[in-house]
Amino acid sequence: MRKTPLLRAVLLDVDGVLLDSAAVHRRVWDAWAARNGLDPEAVWPLTFGRRPEDTVRAAAPGLDVMAERRVLDGMLAAEGDAVPPVPGAGRLLAALDAARVPWALVTSGDRATVPARFASAGLPLPRVRVYGEDVVRGKPAPDCYALAAARLDVPPPVCVAVEDAPAGVRAAREAGCHVIGLTTAYGPEALTAAHAHAASLAEVHAALSALGVLPAPGLNPVNGAANMTG
């Protein structure tokens, strides 16, 4: 019988998982859609878990993708960095650091925006961050998750990925990760590729404890981490 690998690293999406950026992104995409004579209600669902250029390709393939990406970057920059953390984000990241669990960001966002937003939200940045521009193929392709695991020097099957969008869940699953689907933007029926679902980061925290990635409540976090990684 094949032994299940011991899960010992965590890969986290950013928008919708750690940062509550939905309102900011909705304003930007609605304005961009109006600017290009597109239906905002048709464009918005195409944005989840994707890089802006990939959304442009899907929504308006006749446009100059990189020119529109520059427009979107400018519109996003005008919104500023004041994006609140998702409830429970700070506690979850503190628990990962306290238990010495390797973790990384895997985002379709860019390195010009994400660090400033994390600083504004009071969240720590990990050593490993994979941004949308770091891969040729964005989500739902598995490249970003494979790259994050490689940079952590761990194989994807020992990684738990947390995603809130179908494209991200598919990317993590195809990379070989164990996937927790966060059901704040989509219901479980839309995240069927996930191995498990959680309705909040508190539930993600509990799931990581149940999987042995984080120590159970009441255990010494350093000892718990030693049990996971030894």
N, C-alpha and C positions, 0 to 999 in steps of 0.2 A: 504494500500500500504506500502511495506517494505521500511523503510528509509535507504538511503545510508549512511554508516558510514563516519564521518569526517576524512579525511586523515590528519595525523599529524606527521608521522615519515618517515625517508628515509633510505633505505637499499641499499648499493652500492657494486657492484662487483668491483674488483680491476684491473686485467689485461685486457686491452682494454677499460676500462671505466675510470679509474683514472690514470693508468700508461701505457705508450706506450711501452709495453714489447715484442711486436710481433717479432722484429728483434732478440732480445736475445733468446727468446724461439725457434724461427725457427732454429737458429744455433745449439742449444742444441739438439733439436729433430732430426734434419737432421744427426748430428753426431752419436746420439744414434741409429738411424735406420741403418746407414751404418755399425756401429759396430756389429749389430745383423743380417745383411744381409736382411734387410727389405727395402721396397720401401718408401723413404721419402715422396713422394707425396701421398701415401696411409695413412701414419702415421699422417701427419700434421693435416688433418681435424678432427682426433680423439682427438686432444688435447684441443680443445676450450671448456672452461667452466668446465673441468674435473680435478680431482686430477691426478698427474703423475701415481700413482699406478692403477687408473682406466683406463687410456690410455694404460698402459702396458697390462692390462688384455684384452682389446679390440684388441690391435695390435698383441700381441704375447702371447696368453694364456698358452703356454708351458713353459714360462720363470718363474723364481722365482721372484714374483712380488716385494717383499720387498727388495731383493738384487738389483734389477734393480732400485728401488726407491732410494737406497743409491748411486748408480752410477749416476743417474740423479741429485741428490742433489749436488754431487761433481762437476759435469759438470756445473751446474747452479752457484754454488759458485765461480767457476773459472772465470765466466763472470763479477763478481763484482756487485756493487750496483748502477752504473750509468745508471739508466733507467729514461728517461724523463717523465714528466707528460703529460697527454693528454691535448691539448689546452682547456682552460676553467676550468680545474680541481681546480686550486687554488681559482678562483673566486667563483665557486659553493660551495666549502667547507666553504669559508669565509662567504658567504651569509647564509648558514645553521647555522653556529655558531652565526652570528650576530642576526639572527632571533630566536635563542634559539630553533631550531628544533632538536629533538633527531635524531641522525643518527648513522649508524653502518656500518662496513665493513663485507661483506659476500663473502669470497674468497676461492677458491680451493688451494691457495698458503699456505705456512707454516709460522709459527711465527718466524722462524730463518731467513727468507728472507724479508718479507714484511716491518717490521719496518725500517730496514736499507735503503731500497729503498725509503720509504716515506721521511726519513730524507734527503737522497741525492737529492730527487726531490723538497724538500722544502714544503712538504704537511703535514698538521697536522694529527695526529691519534686520532680517537674518543675513548671514554671510552670503547665502546663495539666493539670487533672484533671477528668474528667467522672464524677460519681457517679450512683448510681441515682436519686436525687431530682431530678437536673437535667433529666430527660426525662419526658414523659407516658407514653410507651411504652418499656418496658424491653426488653432482649434477649429474643427473637430479632429484634425490630424494629431497623432500622438507625439509629434516631435518635441513639443515643449516639455512634456512630462518626462520623456526619455532623457532630455538634456538636463533637467533638474536632478534626476536620480544620478546621472553620471557625474554631475558637479558635486553632489553629496558623497560620491563614491560608494553608492549602494545600488543594488539591482532593483528595478521597478517592483518586482513582486513582494518586496519587504516594505514598500511604501504605502501609506494610507493617503489618498487624495480626497480633499473636500471641495466639492463643486456645487453650484446652484443652477446651472443651465445645461440643457441637453448637449450642446456642443462640447462643453467642458467635461461632462461626465463621459461622453463617448471618447474623448481624447485620452483621458486618464485610464479608462478601461482598456482601450486598445494598446496603451503603453505597457499594460500588465499590472497596474496598481490595483489595490483594494480601494473601492470608491464608496464614499459616503455622500449621498445626495442631500443637500440642504434645501428643504422644501419651502423656502420663503418667497421665491419668485415663481416657481412651478410646483405643481403637486407631484406626488410619487408616480402617478400614471404617465407623466412626461419624462421622468428620470428612471425609466425601467432598466437602463444599463447599469445603474448603481447597485452595489451589493447590499447596501442598507440605506435607510433614510433617517433624517433628523429634522425636527421642526425649528430648532434653535441651536446656537453655539453651545448652550448649556447641555443640550442633548448630544452634540458632537463630543463635548468634553467627556460625558458619561460613556459614550460609545468607545472612545479611545482608551478609557480605563478598562472597559469590558474586554477590549481586544488585547490588553496587556501593553499598550504603547505608553500610557500614562499610569502611574501607580494608583491603586485604589485609594479612596479617601481614608485618611488616617495613617497611611504608610509614609515612611521617610522617602521624599522624592528622589534623593540621590541613590539610595539603595534600590528603589524601584527601577531607576534608569540602569543601574548596574545589572539588574536581573534581565533587562531587555537586550542590552548590547553586549553582554559578556559572551 
